[in-house]
């Protein structure tokens, strides 16, 4: 041990810091256990904003790990002793999973996919690891079904919107730190429609925005939380100015799709055929048009779940995936041009990048990973990945721990997002360890 320590001491400090910036947070934090001097050194690193920023860059760009992590909710094989807690899947398999009354019914997991070469020997499967996604169980481990999440740069914001008194928790699962956010301004009589967590690159601040309307006055409302000030404030939000074609009170929460964050702007699909966005730095809401071909489509209103947004190589991508008898045969991928970034509707334009199919075996598109790999959920809720250049379709027969041979079924397709393990801090007046 002393010999190893001496070797480290022979290296220049900037070299050691550079090496540390490539390590996953878990490995980095474990170095604190070596001795007091190592503990002090690591603490100084993870409290240094410049190091945290450099570490985040390395983690986001997979400069060493050559892997991508995705968070998702799935059903896991059930091992309960009581028969009434066990049910079978409604498909051709007889695999046992937890019923809704079981505390283990659904769990968030972190799926790490390893980047291989497209010309490797395995044409059918992708190497991967599945682990528990450690979220703080603030409201108890039996209530994960009612929790909504938002994410950015390794931070996850959780809320129980199903509660009459919603609370928000900001956490970093990698560092196991969390904080309870202050009381909301509009805590009561508020109909939440959507929200999102983003980074204000101009002020170097993390912000969470939520929007909806007051149940009594029917006025549209938006409020924003700043991590820098640890406070909420109302911001200007006039639903009618966005000219979406319907009133704010005509929208249900489940008609606002999960947000995506691209280059400092949050985007949502509303009622399946409208797009709204929010600039995290300017704190302005705007509406955006769909591609011209889709605006004239009469099918969108009759089947609202046939478009979805994703981030593809630093650009906003739109999936259009019409189905026949519930089966997706083809996927159109449109890319938003740079003149539309930030939500300037008058100059917004889209480019149709590629069409996948018609092809048997494709499913609902979820997200891109490793550049041109598209993760999809097929009809029986299993995961597959489609490589756009090679048109190769590969499956992910995922499992957990000793049950690695078991299939992992995606429970909620909207809860599937790229996750970066970071050192971004949530600490402040109410910061705690999970």
Buried (B, 14 or more C-beta within 10 A) or exposed (E): EEEEEEEEEEEEEEEBBBEBBBBBBEEBBEBBEBEEEBEEBBEEBBEBEEBBBBBBEBBBEBEEBEBBBBBBBBBBBBEBEEEEBBBEBEEEEEEBBBBEEBBBBBBBBBBBBEBBEBEEEEEEEBEBBBEEBBBBEBBEEEBBEEBBBBBBBBBBBBBBBEEEEBBBBBBBBBBBBBBBBBEBBBEEEBBBBBBBBBBBEEEEBBBBBBBBBBEEEEEBBBBBBBBEEBEBEEBEBEBEEBEBEEEBBEBEEEBBBBBBBBBBBBBBBBBBBBBBBBBBBBBBBBBBBBBEEBEEBEEBEEBBBBBBBBBBEEBBBBBBBBBEEEEBBBBBBBBBBEEBBBBEBEEBEBEBBEEBBEEEEBBBBBBBBBEBBBBBBBEBBBBBBBBBEEEBBBBBBBBBEEEEEBBBBBBBBBBBBBBBBBBBBBBEEBBBEB
